Amino acid sequence: MSGYDFLEDTQTLKLKPFRDFYQSLAEAKLEDYQNPIKLNDFIHTTQVIEIKNIINQKLADTLISEYQLIHYLFALINTPSAHQSNALKWAIFNTKCIELLDNNEHTATVAKLCMRFRLACTKQKYHWLYNFLPSLPLELEDLIDFIDKKEKENKELLNRSLQSLSKEQIGQLADIRVSYQYAYTQSDRQKRHRQGNPSIQEPTQTDVKKTSRMTLDDERTHQTHFERGTAKQPHEDKTIETVEDHNFEFNSLEQYSITAQINNLKNKVLHNNKNELMSKPNPRVFDLPTAQYIMRILFEQAENSPIHALLLFSVLSLTHYEELLVFRKHFSLSSKSKEITFSPKNCYFRQSFDNSKFKDALLKEYMLNIGNSFTIPLPKVYFDQISQLKKRDKADIASDVQEYLRRISDGLTFHLTAQNLPRLISDITLNELGYELESKLLNGENVNHYTPCHYFSTKIVDILDIYSQTLDLVCPHLDSGYMEEFKSPTTFGSQQTPDLPFIQSFFQQLDQQVRNNPDPFETLNHYSIWLWHVCMIMTSSRPSGSFPPNLDYIDLDNRILAAADKEQRHSGTIGRYLPFNDFLRNEIQHYQNYLKKFQHFIRVCLPQEKVQAIQEVFDGERPFLLFYECQEYIRNLALADIQKYCAEIALQRNWTRHFSHYFFAQYCNEDVIKGIFGHDEAMQELFDRYSSFQPNDYEQIRVAQDKMVKILELQSMSTFTGVMIV
């Protein structure tokens, strides 16, 4: 143990009781202490008396700073009972960190760490530390990330006068984080030293690479890859850490520190995930009383104050006020995603979404959604007030805006800014009405940041009704009758969703190709293609070579299957569970029976080695949908086969997901839909440890699937045996 060096032991002081106490803490394992820890687990009463005598007789006239570790150990003994168990746990953790540090280089580091925890033990003013830090046991790296994150959060809150920690407390956290960072660095260095001879070991290199790609769902994903290893190591032996991000960029200082890049990127992702929740406990989210208070002030002043009218329109159009100012000359703003028009006759904003479209222009006439935008009117009564701003300087307007927002904020615990004001409507739509997707649509969320925006289909009248409901909550005195003329039954959303008659006709054609084909080999191919489409549209899975899966991954009794159709993301797994109804279960069983008959028939035509795939399906060794190749052998159905056999209909392979999303949204909870589609964000997964989701919640999906079978007029293959297969 190297920690003896930090005890400043001398023959005169006779510090053996301190060494024994320190050793007991350093050798303890936090995992062994599930219950509250007692002081006598580490030190005898006689030793406590000896330690007190040393403090009183030998160290009474010395400065505490000269013997920080000794006084820290002494403080542990005198810690109030309410904090002693937690203090001892942190002492165990701290001694292990001290053991990692070199005496010659890190004396000051150890002293600072001991000082912070000594004060937390003995001074009520510093007791907050034990309540603030996370529960132990905890990995050192995770603790550093936690403290770093809390530092940044509280610095931001401090700047906004909403701090939960004081400036001094944030500084104390920083002292602790720096100490742990040194310990972690030393630990990592020692670990690398043990891995080989340092005299001949190549220096570890870290390469950083940022990538982006488009999935089959037209989802744009961004990843940062950190690859560690030596130049001579093969790629498969190197450590590769991938962080999925939102195309974050590193600043100039981070460019020279890989550790800073990794830590800061992870913190940014965590911060983004937290904000993505936009739940009520989030201090950046508008609650209903706050929203009502703000809207009451804006409406009371808007008739006579151009600035208040401007801020009111910023809220109602979900647009930053500066974007409203840029069209002072023409009173119209048009961008790729939003169009805003102000005139005595027309006041409205139109929100558009950059959805992917059918690649075949002929299919446009069969689209379910005519457009990809919606229009919401704005009250014309305030137009004259806003018109007065045309004559004013932009800087003066900005100054007045800040002043008025400050006055409104004086009556709030919520810090009101020009940046968060446009989010008022969408926050209330989400947290008070429970419409997550609609809140994103109203806010004009980028489809690359919120994937369900790729798939949604809804009526304009429905989005306007939700907008009206929100206005009724935040400003009940407002007459929203001016919106009636804009309400339309027209649907908008995904441009890859076929309409219902087209899909009904499509499945009828697939069905007839199976039942009316005289060639048994072609029948197998068409049967597999039919069942593939049924599986896809019922389960909403992504098209991939591994889906539908092996029979071993299908539980027919419980009507659930496992899908692994997406790269590993934040959840720690690569798959999810998809429910299916009785119809699909029966069709999978019918297909298996058909394969058994086909297997018996094919034996007289082809040698065993060319039909081995059939038996491997029943053995659970390959996906269960099969295909007859023209070279006279049986293999798995491939995505290329789908495109070849459906060449006359140039649908994208993932059109089934777009229709399924539209259909399920009419009958199912949005959280469940996000879960089965693989769109759930971090900390929002269906089977997350904090989730209230239960497997029987899948029943709403199965009910919707039953309705889909009836509406699409899907016919069972229960009576189909196949030509020449008896």
Buried (B, 14 or more C-beta within 10 A) or exposed (E): EEBBBBBBBEEEBEBEBBBBBBBBBBEBEBEEBEEEBEBEEBBEEEBBEBBBEBBEEBBEEEEBEEBBBBBBBBBBBEBEEEBBBBBBBBBBBBBBBBBBBEEEEBBEBBBBBBBBBBBBBBEEEBBBBBEBBEEBEEEBBEBBBBBBBBBBBBBBBBEEEBBEBEEEBBEBBBBBBBBBBBBBEBBBEEEEEEEEEEEEEEEBEBEBEEEEEEBBBBBBBBBBEBBBBEEEBEEEEBEEEBBBBEEBEBEEEBEEEBEBBBBBBBBBBBBBBBEBBBEBEBBBBBBBEBBBBBBBBBBEBBEEBBBBBBBBBBBBBBBBBEBBBEBBEEBEBEEEBBBBBBEEEBBBBBBBBBBBBBEEEEBEEBBBBEBBBBBBBBBBEBBEBBBEBEEBEEEEBBEBBEEBBEEBBEEEEBBBBBEBBBBBBBBBBBBBBEBBBBBBBBBBBBBBEBBBBBBBBBBBBBBBBBBBBBBEBBBEEBEBEBBEEBBBEEBBBBBBBBBBEBBBBBBBEBBEBBBEBEEBBBBBBBBBBBBBBBBBBBBBBBBBEBBBBBBEBBBBEEBBBBBBBBEEBBBEEEBBBBBBBEBBBBBBEBBBEBBEBBBEBBEEEBEEEBBBBBBBBEEEEBBBBBBBEEEEBBBBBEBEBBEEBBEEBEBBBBBBBBBBBBBBBEBBBBBBBBBBBBBBBBBBBBEBEEBEBEEEBBBBBBEBBBBBBEEBEBBEBEEBEBBEBE
